[in-house]
């Protein structure tokens, strides 16, 4: 599954960290 995270504030970083901990690797970040 692909994920898009828009914004790298505290919530965006938390979402990214949670997805990585769940083993997701297809993550796109948009600052």
C-alpha positions as CSV (number, residue, x, y, z in Angstrom):
1,X,0.0,0.0,0.0
2,X,1.2,3.5,-0.8
3,X,1.1,6.3,1.8
4,X,1.4,10.1,1.3
5,X,2.2,12.2,4.3
6,X,1.8,16.0,3.8
7,X,3.6,18.1,6.3
8,X,6.5,17.2,8.5
9,X,5.3,18.8,11.7
10,X,5.0,16.7,14.9
11,X,1.9,14.8,13.7
12,X,3.5,14.1,10.3
13,X,6.6,12.7,11.9
14,X,4.5,10.6,14.3
15,X,2.6,9.1,11.3
16,X,5.8,8.4,9.5
17,X,7.4,6.7,12.5
18,X,4.3,4.6,13.1
19,X,4.1,3.4,9.4
20,X,7.8,2.5,9.5
21,X,7.3,0.6,12.7
22,X,4.5,-1.3,11.1
23,X,6.8,-2.4,8.3
24,X,5.6,-0.1,5.6
25,X,8.2,1.0,3.0
26,X,6.2,2.8,0.3
27,X,5.9,6.2,1.9
28,X,6.0,9.5,0.1
29,X,6.7,12.7,2.1
30,X,5.7,16.1,1.0
31,X,7.1,18.9,3.0
